[in-house]
Amino acid sequence: MAGEFINSEFISALHDLEKERGINADVVLEAIEAALISAYKKNFGSAQNVRVEINRATGDIHVYYRKSVVENVEDDKAEISLADAKMLDPDFEIGDMFESEVTPRSFGRIAAQTAKQVVVQRIREAERNLVYDAFVNKEGDIVTGTVIRQENKNVFIDLGRTEALLAPGEQIPRETYVNGERLKVFVSEVRKTTKGAQVLVSRNNVGLLKRLLEMEVPEIYDGIVEIKAAVREPGTRAKVAVYSRNDAVDPVGACVGAKGMRVQSIVNELNGEKLEIVKWSEDPIEFIVNAMSPAKVLEVTIYEKEKFAQVVVPDFQLSLAIGKEGQNARLAVRLTGWKIDIKSESQMEALKAAEAQKSALEELVSEAEADENTEAVEELETANSEEEKAEVE
């Protein structure tokens, strides 16, 4: 029978959906068949085991009740004896499934409503899945969206096919967001929920800085220059260590660009966050010297076992080396992975002088102790000698 809604035109429309939205027509038809089984039992009060079949070409619907072929029947609603089955078809064997069509005359209207509900549901699910699939591949990348609203310090950004959440903890401190403003954000996570894809984005993630560099510096995008390490204190300052695989390419110059244009573009995007590009080196001393920029380093002593470095800078550059509230030192530590102790030249000289005095004093004490021990030995030897003489006499 041909239903009021399930027909060849409906089948054709399903295939169009498959092409346009990637919704598998066979999967939808299987879902409709499963839904029609429930609809049949609900509307016709059947406790029988039934199967619904939709003709994939015409859309015709057929309902069959099913019974297992057994030797002795214990449940006549689910089983049929082998003898009765062979009367209908001599080829039946025990374990086969006997089927008989029970399609109701009025089933077309129910089928139409059920099919519509299933298709609408599947379209919604498919759209949610398509959005998830589109954005899960963007995790760890930059997308551009428009600020649409703010609720309880959360900022919602329109990405075209969905909204993204910029939570308070992912925002740059003191950065303001205006509705309608275009904004670049880092996709930190994409979650699949019952309501669809939830896209979580960030403005303070160090990944945003790395991706901005890739976008602005062709040499990084092409793999000639590599970002070895990057650290941020969002909204104030960042340091990036870069390395060139081509000796003819200066990694720092490539990132800074002519007249600093490339770096300035990133600084503007991050609302004035200061960006320092330094050269990475596999030599820890050289890398630490570079990481301490803009301060000039006079001397570095490293203790590899403790991964600790003693850095000496000119007196007038001590505050520059430490940075405002210790920021330059903190970033250098995080960038290099080494614990760094910074001393001025005069502090280091005073420390060395104090150590020299301590060493000299310890030497004097050792010598004095040695002298005392020598005198004591001599006195003891003298006493022993006198005792021996007395005994002889």
Summary of the structure (lengths in Angstrom):
residues: 393
radius of gyration: 40.8
end to end distance: 144.5
largest distance: 145.7
contacts: 1140
relative contact order: 0.06
helix: 47%
strand: 26%
